Amino acid sequence: MQRLKGGLLIALLYNVNALAAPPINVWLRCANGIHATIKDDVLTAEGVMALPFEHTENETNQQITLVFADAHTEAKIQIRYSGPAFYLRDTDGSWAPCIATKIP
């Protein structure tokens, strides 16, 4: 079930022709000053680190958390379906709201 939900979330990052089209590139501008890009299941923050998608957490009907990680770093993006709204987990444990923009 978790894989199904994760697959459905990834499908949200694609356009209407999800299986035939390339993924949508999303640029996040967060209130804590971080700019990040999600492209091809990789989170790139400030053009410095590239973290591959690892798994999902806290899946409910209201939200899902995407975890991007490598051996040294972990980043979490929360998507709340009521907006939809994107949030980036800050170093103090709080969630910084982000503006998500589709980019070519």
N, C-alpha and C positions, 0 to 999 in steps of 0.2 A: 504494500500500500504506500509506503514511504517513497519508493521509486516512482510509482505512478504519480504521486503529488509533485515530486521533483521534476518529472518529465512534463507535467502540465505547466509548472512554473516556467521552465525553460521555453515551452511553447509560447508563453506570454511575451517572451523577448523576440519573437519572430512576427512577421506580418501575417495577414489573413491566410496566405498560402504557406503555412508554417513548414511543411515538409519540402516544398519546392524552392523556397526562397532562402537567401542568405540571412544570417542573424542580424538583428537590429543592433546597432552600436548605441550605447547609452552613456551620456556624460553626466556625472553627478557633481553638483556644486553644493557642498555642505556648509552648514552654519558655523562649523568649527574651523573653516578656512581650507579644508581639504578639497581638492578636485580629483576625481577619479573617473575611470572609464571601465565599463564592462563590455568586453568584446570577445566573441568566440569562447565563452566560458572562462575568461581570464579577467581578473580585476587588476587594473594598473592604476596606481596612485601617484600623482604628480610626475608621471613618466619615469619614476625611479624603480619601483618594485613591481613585479608582475607575479600575481598569485593565482594559481589555477583553482577552479571550483573544486571543493572537496566533498561537502555534504550539506544537508539541510538540518535545521534544528527548530524546535518550538513551533511545529506546524499546527495551526488551528484554522478555524473558518474565518478568523479575522486577520491572520498574519502568517508569515513564514520568514525564517532567517536563513540566509545563504551564507555559508562559511567558505572562505577562500583562504588557502594556507599552503605554506611550504615547510621545510624543516625548521625554520627559525621564526617565522612570522605568521600571524593569523589575523584576518580581518573579517568582520561580520557586517552584512547588509541586511536590514530588515525591511520587508515590503508589507505594508498594511493595506489590505484590500479596500478599506473604506474610502480611500483617496482616489486612486492608489497613491501611496506616499512611500518614499524611500528614506531610510535612516541609516547612518553609519555609526557603529559602536566606537565611542571615544575611549581614550586610555583610562579615564576615570570611571568607566562602566556605564556612563550615560549614553543616550541615543541622540546624535546630532541630526536634525532634519536636513534633507537634501532636496534640491531641485533637480529633477531628472529631465534631460533633454535628449531626444533622438537625434543622432548625428549621422551624416552619410559615411 
